[in-house]
Amino acid sequence: MKIKDVLTALERFAPLPLQDGFDNAGLQIGLTDAEATGALLCLDVTESVLDEAIMLGYNLIISHHPLIFKGYKSITGKDYVERCMIKAIKNDLVLYAAHTNLDNAPQGVNFKIAEKIGLTNVEILSPKEQGLLKLVVFVPTKKADALREALFSAGCGCIGKYDSCSYNLEGIGTFRAHPGSNPFSGKIGEKHREKEVRIETIFPFYKKNEVIKALLSAHPYEEPAYDIYAVQNDWGQAGAGVIGELETPETELEFLKRIKKKFEVGCLKHNKLTGKEIVKVALCGGSGGFLLPNAIRQHADIFITGEMKYHDFFGHEEQLLIAEIGHYESEQYTKELFYSVIKEAHPNLDVQISKINTNPIKYL
């Protein structure tokens, strides 16, 4: 298959519009019409990772952290980023990053971390705001079922653990076809009354083009009447961080020791132990300190993340335990997530997880 087919599978799982505004996820370097010779999966792109891909004969590198974040006025090899860019281009390598779009995606990075910890009843900690649109469309009664199914297939009607959600109201539509039109019903030049169904449903904002295409394809009218508008509801299926529960409560020290071992943490930082058992766990891979207030509001017993600011540790001793396990350590299993997504879509593609530990932080 072509490289673009592999990337399409990733973007179905973690659509690029889900990335945060500061991010630069997506295609970084290379031409995607080339045949994929193999995919190397990593957390960070470094010169050693590029050498590993070249040695394997792979022409696609998929990373969690983007190599390129800022604009460049010149590329002269003055730092490792520029050297990587030059080496990738010289060796016809394609570099692709799935970053905060993968963090925010349903079943994304933080769900993988929760799985490794053994959490159940996992939900988004901070649901994405303004991520949903509402569609209202009017269709002849006898064509309503077909249109609804087309909309559901395009991604409409998913609310929480339910799909195929819609509200339907029967009524009478009126119209008059002008000369040159091709009306589904009624006669040109005459006012017509048609029994119609008003269908209301919601969909993620990034599926707008797909939904409109499905609507126009399945609707019998030459000029379908429909409205699309933003809703203020939080989108509980996508967003930052997750919160879940342990099946069996653990003491704080037992839990911290287990996390340290599981994530191979060189130095686990935490605030003062509260003396409470750990049941409810909130977490966010990477730099997740901004979600501490969400964890407190949802009465988590512990908040785990990769990085926290020094002052964020103050004043929460009576509320919850805070644990900082390292940025790289918290997100290391992202590579496994990449692997499962790609292999499910393209089982015959040669895919390997990089053997290079790209963590720039060392512990004495």
C-alpha positions, 0 to 999 in steps of 0.5 A: 500500500501507499504511505498515504493509505497508512496515514489515512488509517491513523487519521481515522483513529485520531483526526487532525482537527482534534489537535490543540491550537499550538500543535503541528501534528500531521505530515512533516516531511516527505511524499505520501504517494510512495509505496510504504516499505515499512513503518518505524514507530517512536515517541521522538524523531532523532538522528538515531531513529532515522538511522534505525529506519534507514537500516531497516529499509523503512521509508515511514517514521511515525512519532508522537511528538512532532519534529517540527514545531516552528517555522524555519527561514533556513535549514543549515544543520545547526541543530538536531532538528535541522539535521534530521530534516536534511537526513530525512529528505536525503533518504526519501523518508516520510515523517508523520506525527500524531500528537495532541490529536492522539491525546484528545482522540476517543480511546487515545493515548490516555486510554492506553495509559489507563489500560496499563494501570488497570483502570475501569469505567474510564471517561474523559477528564476534560471533554472537548468544548465546541466539538459538536454541530447539530444538523436539522434537515427536512425530508419526505416521510417515505425517504426519512429512514434511508436518509437517517441511515446515511447520516448515521453512516457518515458519523451522525448520532453518537451520544456517549455509549449510544449511536443512531440518535436522532429526534424526528417530528412530522409536519408539512413542508411547502414549496413551488418549483420554478421553470428549469427545476426538477422537483421530486414531487409537485408540479412546476409553477404550482404550490405543493404541500408535502408530508415531511419529517424534521430530523435533528441529530449531532456530529463531530465538527470535523465530519461536516464535509462528510455529513453534507456529502452523505446528506446531498447524496441520499436526499431525494430533493433537488434542493434539500433544506437543512441547517447546521449550527454549533452547540455548547454541549461538551463532547464527552467522547473526546478531550484531555486526560481520563479518569477511572477506577481501580477494581481493588483499592490500593494504599498510596504507597502500594500504588505509587510503587506499582506505577514506578515499576510499570512505567520504569520511572527513574524518579517518581515525584509526589506530594505528601501522602494523604493516608487515603486508599487509592480508588479513583485515578485521574491521569494525563500523559505528558505535560498534564498539570493544567488538568489538576483542577479537573481531577480535584473537581471530580474527587480523584484520589490521585492525579498522575501526569508526566510533568508538573510545575513546582508550585502546583504541588502546594496546597493539595495535601487534603484533596488528593495525591499528585504523582509526576512520573516523567514525560517520556515515561508517561507516554511510552506506550503510545508506540503500542497504540500506533502499532495496533491501529496500523496493524488492524488496518494494514496487517501485511505492512512491516511495522516495528517499534523503535528500539531507541530510547529517545528520553533526553532526561537521565537519572543519576 
